[in-house]
Amino acid sequence: MPHEDPLLARMWLHSDTQENWVQLINWCQGLLAGLQATSFSIRTSATISSTEKVPHSLWKLGRLNHVAIAVPDLEKARSLYKDVLGAQVSETVPLPEHGVYTVFVELGNTKLELLHPLGERSPIAGFLQKNKAGGMHHVCIEVDDITAAVAELKKRKIRILSEEPKIGAHGKPVIFLHPKDCHGVLVELEQA
Protein backbone atom coordinates (compact mmCIF):
# COMPACT_ATOMS: atom_id res chain seq x y z
CA MET A 1 0.00 0.00 0.00
CA PRO A 2 1.42 3.42 -0.90
CA HIS A 3 0.92 4.93 2.57
CA GLU A 4 4.16 6.94 2.50
CA ASP A 5 2.88 9.21 -0.29
CA PRO A 6 -0.41 11.01 0.58
CA LEU A 7 -1.35 11.54 -3.08
CA LEU A 8 -0.80 7.90 -3.98
CA ALA A 9 -2.66 6.84 -0.86
CA ARG A 10 -5.70 8.96 -1.85
CA MET A 11 -5.67 7.54 -5.37
CA TRP A 12 -5.33 4.04 -3.96
CA LEU A 13 -8.22 4.55 -1.54
CA HIS A 14 -10.57 5.42 -4.39
CA SER A 15 -9.89 2.07 -6.07
CA ASP A 16 -12.85 -0.27 -6.24
CA THR A 17 -11.11 -3.64 -5.96
CA GLN A 18 -11.83 -5.96 -3.06
CA GLU A 19 -8.11 -6.76 -2.79
CA ASN A 20 -7.29 -3.10 -2.09
CA TRP A 21 -9.97 -2.91 0.63
CA VAL A 22 -8.58 -6.05 2.27
CA GLN A 23 -5.07 -4.56 2.07
CA LEU A 24 -6.34 -1.30 3.62
CA ILE A 25 -7.97 -3.12 6.52
CA ASN A 26 -4.89 -5.26 7.10
CA TRP A 27 -2.72 -2.11 6.98
CA CYS A 28 -4.97 -0.37 9.54
CA GLN A 29 -4.78 -3.40 11.84
CA GLY A 30 -0.98 -3.46 11.45
CA LEU A 31 -0.85 0.25 12.27
CA LEU A 32 -2.90 -0.32 15.44
CA ALA A 33 -0.67 -3.21 16.48
CA GLY A 34 2.41 -1.06 15.86
CA LEU A 35 0.99 1.79 17.92
CA GLN A 36 0.18 -0.56 20.77
CA ALA A 37 3.64 -2.18 20.61
CA THR A 38 5.34 1.23 20.50
CA SER A 39 3.31 2.43 23.46
CA PHE A 40 4.27 -0.69 25.43
CA SER A 41 7.97 -0.50 24.57
CA ILE A 42 8.15 3.19 25.46
CA ARG A 43 6.60 2.50 28.84
CA THR A 44 8.86 -0.47 29.61
CA SER A 45 12.20 0.55 28.09
CA ALA A 46 12.84 3.63 30.20
CA THR A 47 15.01 3.32 33.30
CA ILE A 48 12.87 4.17 36.30
CA SER A 49 14.13 4.79 39.79
CA SER A 50 12.32 3.27 42.71
CA THR A 51 10.98 6.70 43.71
CA GLU A 52 9.41 7.43 40.30
CA LYS A 53 5.94 6.19 39.48
CA VAL A 54 5.27 4.64 36.10
CA PRO A 55 2.45 6.47 34.29
CA HIS A 56 -0.36 3.98 33.92
CA SER A 57 -3.21 4.37 31.50
CA LEU A 58 -6.60 3.33 32.80
CA TRP A 59 -7.69 2.31 29.29
CA LYS A 60 -6.21 0.78 26.18
CA LEU A 61 -6.94 0.48 22.48
CA GLY A 62 -8.41 -2.73 21.21
CA ARG A 63 -9.03 -4.03 17.72
CA LEU A 64 -10.14 -2.20 14.59
CA ASN A 65 -13.92 -2.56 14.68
CA HIS A 66 -14.76 -1.09 11.28
CA VAL A 67 -13.92 1.32 8.49
CA ALA A 68 -16.88 3.57 7.63
CA ILE A 69 -17.62 4.61 4.06
CA ALA A 70 -20.10 7.36 3.16
CA VAL A 71 -22.09 6.40 0.07
CA PRO A 72 -24.47 8.48 -2.07
CA ASP A 73 -26.58 5.41 -3.02
CA LEU A 74 -26.90 2.94 -0.15
CA GLU A 75 -28.74 0.21 -2.08
CA LYS A 76 -26.21 0.34 -4.93
CA ALA A 77 -23.30 0.09 -2.47
CA ARG A 78 -25.05 -2.70 -0.53
CA SER A 79 -25.57 -4.61 -3.78
CA LEU A 80 -21.90 -4.21 -4.76
CA TYR A 81 -20.67 -5.88 -1.59
CA LYS A 82 -23.41 -8.54 -1.45
CA ASP A 83 -24.10 -9.44 -5.07
CA VAL A 84 -20.80 -8.65 -6.81
CA LEU A 85 -18.19 -9.26 -4.11
CA GLY A 86 -20.13 -11.98 -2.25
CA ALA A 87 -19.85 -10.54 1.26
CA GLN A 88 -22.30 -11.07 4.10
CA VAL A 89 -24.24 -7.79 4.32
CA SER A 90 -26.68 -6.63 7.02
CA GLU A 91 -30.05 -5.06 6.50
CA THR A 92 -30.26 -1.26 6.45
CA VAL A 93 -30.64 0.17 9.97
CA PRO A 94 -31.72 3.78 10.62
CA LEU A 95 -29.92 5.61 13.43
CA PRO A 96 -31.84 8.89 13.72
CA GLU A 97 -29.83 10.06 16.76
CA HIS A 98 -26.70 9.96 14.55
CA GLY A 99 -28.43 11.12 11.37
CA VAL A 100 -27.47 8.05 9.34
CA TYR A 101 -28.63 4.83 7.78
CA THR A 102 -26.07 2.05 8.28
CA VAL A 103 -25.29 -1.23 6.59
CA PHE A 104 -22.50 -3.49 7.87
CA VAL A 105 -20.38 -5.63 5.56
CA GLU A 106 -18.71 -8.56 7.35
CA LEU A 107 -15.13 -9.23 6.23
CA GLY A 108 -14.01 -11.87 8.70
CA ASN A 109 -11.26 -9.82 10.35
CA THR A 110 -13.31 -6.60 10.61
CA LYS A 111 -16.29 -4.82 9.03
CA LEU A 112 -17.09 -2.03 6.63
CA GLU A 113 -19.88 0.32 7.68
CA LEU A 114 -21.76 1.88 4.78
CA LEU A 115 -23.25 5.25 5.79
CA HIS A 116 -26.01 7.23 4.10
CA PRO A 117 -27.67 10.48 5.30
CA LEU A 118 -30.83 10.31 7.40
CA GLY A 119 -32.53 13.66 7.90
CA GLU A 120 -31.56 17.17 6.92
CA ARG A 121 -28.97 17.67 9.69
CA SER A 122 -27.03 14.51 8.90
CA PRO A 123 -23.25 14.91 9.12
CA ILE A 124 -22.99 12.47 6.21
CA ALA A 125 -25.00 14.82 3.97
CA GLY A 126 -22.31 17.49 4.42
CA PHE A 127 -19.55 14.95 3.76
CA LEU A 128 -21.26 13.83 0.53
CA GLN A 129 -21.69 17.44 -0.63
CA LYS A 130 -17.90 17.75 -0.53
CA ASN A 131 -17.26 14.19 -1.81
CA LYS A 132 -19.94 13.48 -4.43
CA ALA A 133 -18.83 9.88 -5.07
CA GLY A 134 -18.56 9.11 -1.34
CA GLY A 135 -15.45 7.83 0.38
CA MET A 136 -13.85 6.77 3.62
CA HIS A 137 -15.52 8.65 6.48
CA HIS A 138 -13.94 7.29 9.69
CA VAL A 139 -12.22 4.39 11.40
CA CYS A 140 -13.63 2.81 14.55
CA ILE A 141 -11.31 1.38 17.20
CA GLU A 142 -12.50 -0.46 20.29
CA VAL A 143 -11.42 0.65 23.77
CA ASP A 144 -11.75 -1.29 27.00
CA ASP A 145 -12.96 1.70 29.08
CA ILE A 146 -14.56 4.54 27.13
CA THR A 147 -15.15 6.67 30.24
CA ALA A 148 -11.46 6.58 31.18
CA ALA A 149 -10.51 7.18 27.54
CA VAL A 150 -12.69 10.32 27.37
CA ALA A 151 -11.21 11.69 30.60
CA GLU A 152 -7.59 11.09 29.53
CA LEU A 153 -8.09 12.38 25.99
CA LYS A 154 -9.63 15.60 27.32
CA LYS A 155 -6.60 16.06 29.61
CA ARG A 156 -4.36 15.61 26.56
CA LYS A 157 -6.33 18.31 24.70
CA ILE A 158 -7.80 15.91 22.11
CA ARG A 159 -11.15 17.35 21.07
CA ILE A 160 -14.16 15.08 21.37
CA LEU A 161 -17.11 15.89 19.13
CA SER A 162 -19.78 15.33 21.80
CA GLU A 163 -19.93 16.06 25.52
CA GLU A 164 -20.80 12.47 26.41
CA PRO A 165 -20.62 9.11 24.61
CA LYS A 166 -23.69 8.21 22.56
CA ILE A 167 -25.03 4.75 21.84
CA GLY A 168 -23.73 3.64 18.43
CA ALA A 169 -24.81 1.17 15.77
CA HIS A 170 -23.70 -1.84 17.85
CA GLY A 171 -25.67 -0.71 20.91
CA LYS A 172 -22.48 0.35 22.73
CA PRO A 173 -21.21 3.79 23.79
CA VAL A 174 -19.14 5.63 21.16
CA ILE A 175 -17.32 8.95 20.83
CA PHE A 176 -15.70 10.69 17.88
CA LEU A 177 -12.32 12.43 18.04
CA HIS A 178 -11.75 15.59 16.02
CA PRO A 179 -9.85 14.81 12.80
CA LYS A 180 -7.60 17.86 13.25
CA ASP A 181 -6.27 16.24 16.43
CA CYS A 182 -5.86 12.81 14.77
CA HIS A 183 -3.74 13.58 11.70
CA GLY A 184 -6.72 14.24 9.42
CA VAL A 185 -8.68 11.08 10.33
CA LEU A 186 -12.06 11.07 12.05
CA VAL A 187 -11.63 8.42 14.75
CA GLU A 188 -14.54 6.73 16.49
CA LEU A 189 -13.86 4.97 19.77
CA GLU A 190 -16.32 2.26 20.79
CA GLN A 191 -16.64 0.51 24.13
CA ALA A 192 -15.52 -3.11 23.64
C-alpha positions in Angstrom: 0.0 0.0 0.0 1.4 3.4 -0.9 0.9 4.9 2.6 4.2 6.9 2.5 2.9 9.2 -0.3 -0.4 11.0 0.6 -1.3 11.5 -3.1 -0.8 7.9 -4.0 -2.7 6.8 -0.9 -5.7 9.0 -1.8 -5.7 7.5 -5.4 -5.3 4.0 -4.0 -8.2 4.6 -1.5 -10.6 5.4 -4.4 -9.9 2.1 -6.1 -12.9 -0.3 -6.2 -11.1 -3.6 -6.0 -11.8 -6.0 -3.1 -8.1 -6.8 -2.8 -7.3 -3.1 -2.1 -10.0 -2.9 0.6 -8.6 -6.0 2.3 -5.1 -4.6 2.1 -6.3 -1.3 3.6 -8.0 -3.1 6.5 -4.9 -5.3 7.1 -2.7 -2.1 7.0 -5.0 -0.4 9.5 -4.8 -3.4 11.8 -1.0 -3.5 11.4 -0.8 0.2 12.3 -2.9 -0.3 15.4 -0.7 -3.2 16.5 2.4 -1.1 15.9 1.0 1.8 17.9 0.2 -0.6 20.8 3.6 -2.2 20.6 5.3 1.2 20.5 3.3 2.4 23.5 4.3 -0.7 25.4 8.0 -0.5 24.6 8.1 3.2 25.5 6.6 2.5 28.8 8.9 -0.5 29.6 12.2 0.5 28.1 12.8 3.6 30.2 15.0 3.3 33.3 12.9 4.2 36.3 14.1 4.8 39.8 12.3 3.3 42.7 11.0 6.7 43.7 9.4 7.4 40.3 5.9 6.2 39.5 5.3 4.6 36.1 2.5 6.5 34.3 -0.4 4.0 33.9 -3.2 4.4 31.5 -6.6 3.3 32.8 -7.7 2.3 29.3 -6.2 0.8 26.2 -6.9 0.5 22.5 -8.4 -2.7 21.2 -9.0 -4.0 17.7 -10.1 -2.2 14.6 -13.9 -2.6 14.7 -14.8 -1.1 11.3 -13.9 1.3 8.5 -16.9 3.6 7.6 -17.6 4.6 4.1 -20.1 7.4 3.2 -22.1 6.4 0.1 -24.5 8.5 -2.1 -26.6 5.4 -3.0 -26.9 2.9 -0.2 -28.7 0.2 -2.1 -26.2 0.3 -4.9 -23.3 0.1 -2.5 -25.0 -2.7 -0.5 -25.6 -4.6 -3.8 -21.9 -4.2 -4.8 -20.7 -5.9 -1.6 -23.4 -8.5 -1.4 -24.1 -9.4 -5.1 -20.8 -8.6 -6.8 -18.2 -9.3 -4.1 -20.1 -12.0 -2.2 -19.8 -10.5 1.3 -22.3 -11.1 4.1 -24.2 -7.8 4.3 -26.7 -6.6 7.0 -30.0 -5.1 6.5 -30.3 -1.3 6.5 -30.6 0.2 10.0 -31.7 3.8 10.6 -29.9 5.6 13.4 -31.8 8.9 13.7 -29.8 10.1 16.8 -26.7 10.0 14.6 -28.4 11.1 11.4 -27.5 8.1 9.3 -28.6 4.8 7.8 -26.1 2.1 8.3 -25.3 -1.2 6.6 -22.5 -3.5 7.9 -20.4 -5.6 5.6 -18.7 -8.6 7.3 -15.1 -9.2 6.2 -14.0 -11.9 8.7 -11.3 -9.8 10.4 -13.3 -6.6 10.6 -16.3 -4.8 9.0 -17.1 -2.0 6.6 -19.9 0.3 7.7 -21.8 1.9 4.8 -23.2 5.2 5.8 -26.0 7.2 4.1 -27.7 10.5 5.3 -30.8 10.3 7.4 -32.5 13.7 7.9 -31.6 17.2 6.9 -29.0 17.7 9.7 -27.0 14.5 8.9 -23.2 14.9 9.1 -23.0 12.5 6.2 -25.0 14.8 4.0 -22.3 17.5 4.4 -19.6 14.9 3.8 -21.3 13.8 0.5 -21.7 17.4 -0.6 -17.9 17.7 -0.5 -17.3 14.2 -1.8 -19.9 13.5 -4.4 -18.8 9.9 -5.1 -18.6 9.1 -1.3 -15.5 7.8 0.4 -13.9 6.8 3.6 -15.5 8.6 6.5 -13.9 7.3 9.7 -12.2 4.4 11.4 -13.6 2.8 14.5 -11.3 1.4 17.2 -12.5 -0.5 20.3 -11.4 0.6 23.8 -11.7 -1.3 27.0 -13.0 1.7 29.1 -14.6 4.5 27.1 -15.2 6.7 30.2 -11.5 6.6 31.2 -10.5 7.2 27.5 -12.7 10.3 27.4 -11.2 11.7 30.6 -7.6 11.1 29.5 -8.1 12.4 26.0 -9.6 15.6 27.3 -6.6 16.1 29.6 -4.4 15.6 26.6 -6.3 18.3 24.7 -7.8 15.9 22.1 -11.2 17.4 21.1 -14.2 15.1 21.4 -17.1 15.9 19.1 -19.8 15.3 21.8 -19.9 16.1 25.5 -20.8 12.5 26.4 -20.6 9.1 24.6 -23.7 8.2 22.6 -25.0 4.8 21.8 -23.7 3.6 18.4 -24.8 1.2 15.8 -23.7 -1.8 17.8 -25.7 -0.7 20.9 -22.5 0.3 22.7 -21.2 3.8 23.8 -19.1 5.6 21.2 -17.3 8.9 20.8 -15.7 10.7 17.9 -12.3 12.4 18.0 -11.7 15.6 16.0 -9.8 14.8 12.8 -7.6 17.9 13.2 -6.3 16.2 16.4 -5.9 12.8 14.8 -3.7 13.6 11.7 -6.7 14.2 9.4 -8.7 11.1 10.3 -12.1 11.1 12.1 -11.6 8.4 14.7 -14.5 6.7 16.5 -13.9 5.0 19.8 -16.3 2.3 20.8 -16.6 0.5 24.1 -15.5 -3.1 23.6 
